[in-house]
Amino acid sequence: MQGVLAAFAEIDSTVEAVQDLRKKNFSDITVFTPTPRHEFEEVLADPPSNVRRFTLIGGLLGVTFGYWIAIWISDYWPIVVGGKPVASWVPYTIIGFEIMVLFGSLSTVFGMFALSRIPRLTMTVGYDPRFSHGDYGIWVVAGPDRAGEAAEVLRRHGALEVRNER
Amino acid sequence: MATMAHPRRDDDRPRRPNIPTASNRLPSVRDYEQVDRDVIATLRPTLGWFALLGIAILCLFIGIGAWTYQIYEGLGAAGYHPPTMWGVYIVSFVFWVGIGHAGTLISAILYLFRAGFRTTIYRAAEAMTVFAVMTAGLFPILHLGRPWKFFWLIPYPNWRLIWPNPKSPLVWDVFAILTYLTVSATFFYVGLIPDIAVLRDQETNPVRKRIFSVLALGWRNSDREWRHFTRAYLFLAAFATPLVLSVHSVVSFDFAMALTPGWHATIFPPYFVAGAIFSGIGMVFTIIIPIRKFFRLEHMVTINDLDAAAKLCLFTSSVVGLAYLTEFQVAWMSGNAVEQEYFWNRVFGQWWWAAWIMLICNMVLPLSLFSQKLRRNTTWLFILSIFINIGMWFERFVIVVPSLSHEFEPWQWGTYRPTWVDYSILLGSFGWFFMWFLLFIKQMPVMAISEVKEIVPPKRRVQEDHSHDLDALVIDPGATMGDD
């Protein structure tokens, strides 16, 4: 992957640089920010995260497994008390609920990891340690033919540093 | 968000904002770089830290020694004597699970409610939750005659063809506690990932840098990562919220499902949950006030944050107090002689001293928090938190021991006297808890760096004009800088 990486000190400069890059049809833009900011959500206008689908599927699997294991155990080793049903759904709701939360939470984290593409063994191109500290960063994927144009836009918006990476 | 701050009037002295939770501001924190600097500075080990860690490990070894003796001698060494076959271990189990609850309340429930004051204290509270649940989980194992067979409670295919009874409250406990431990630890770690990335990027020691690199999982602060992270964090908080309510409800079922006088009550689940959160907030004060002072974080954990947490403490104390009084009311109106006899015995009989410690520490002393002056006095908050910890341990003692020692028939009545083994293991549990906590605060940021940055205004080329907003607020510098 080849592109241009820029560091900014101010949030509004970063937002304006992203807007300008968008206008010039640079589509593959990554913004680095020390903390989540609504300004970037607005300018990037990404679709809602799909983590919610992992949460729903994990939760449904969990509650099904929780009830199933409790009912299966009761049927496997039936203890009949006072002629009442062997499998009693009311107390099994506790097990169903707990397993729903367990599976739902773990699948949420799994979904977050998968969608964010972590764990990552290397930092790959286009990262600078200052992006976790106080500065903002923009990584634009651009071939040799458009790298100069991207760098020019980033410099115009007051980037502290602009460099080509591959 | 709305604020209750008073508009400034020319003829009026500046007043302290009465409800500081909504507009959380850190006027002494200038920029993101300062947040990193101030929090990372807390990671340098000091002599005092080594001394405390040494004491904690010593206490832990005392507990391990006592447990070894108990395994050799049998459970009789623990002071169990019919009819009181539940004692200090079950009391401490409920106590430690309860301690954990405030961490989840602060990190998850207050997150959903957008309560700003949680930002600077939730990391320490969350660590407290994980270590408290790790401590609590030991006690049911310590309470077993053959502790090495504890895994029999987990349903798994085995050659014995035996499965646990899913109608037993003890089995519900296994599911609830293990889920709580797993979800709390996961929530805790996920929240730590961006902060570990900060440590990775700032660290100069190659070994530590390597460790932080592995733990940060290659986190890069990209918009994609933040988008999925914030959504996942929200869902985890949404799961943790009903979970925390369910866990102590399930713990209360250990008692309420029995017919024993004093236990068989429908009030138990909300009573236990409120008590758990109350005791946890007590422990949060015990932990956060020294951290704030010795790590010089008064400008971050502001007196306003403590004031807001103290109000939460007062509220939960009131709920717990109401539950105590309701228990008496229910017993009085039940017409059940055994129940009435038991409650009389609890307060004026054999166990009067324990019940009065409970009532004074949990119901009476927290009433002092109606005073704003005391809510903003960290010395008083710390002293009160110690009383709350003691009071809440005794609350569980009052629930467990008097009921078992005073059941239906006089021939069943007995007494209970903990032995040195009980006391040593209780001491060891504090050693275990504080050992992990002390190790944590010097390896990981005690404050959520990325969340604190959220409330620090970002640098802008064109400064936005907020003067009209600030005019409406009276911010007393003393109130936010720590005027204790």
Interface residues (C-beta under 8 A of the other chain):
Chain A: A9 E10 I11 D12 S13 T30 V31 F32 T33 P34 T35 P36 R37 F40 E41 L44 D46 P48 S49 V51 R52 T55 G66 I69 A70 I73 S74 Y76 W77 I79 S88 P91 Y92 I94 I95 F97 E98 I99 V101 L102 G104 S105 L106 T108 V109 G111 M112 F113 L115 S116 R117 I118 P119 R120 L121 T122 M123 Y127 P129 R130 F131 S132 H133 G134 G158
Chain B: D31 Y32 E33 D36 P155 I162 W163 P164 N165 P166 K167 V171 W172 F175 A176 L178 T179 T182 V183 T186 F187 V190 P194 A197 V198 R200 D201 Q202 L217 G218 W219 R220 N221 S222 D223 R224 E225 W226 R227 H228 F229 T230 R231 A232 F235 L236 F239 A240 P242 L243 S246 V250 F253 S450 E451 K453 E454 P458 K459 R460 R461 V462
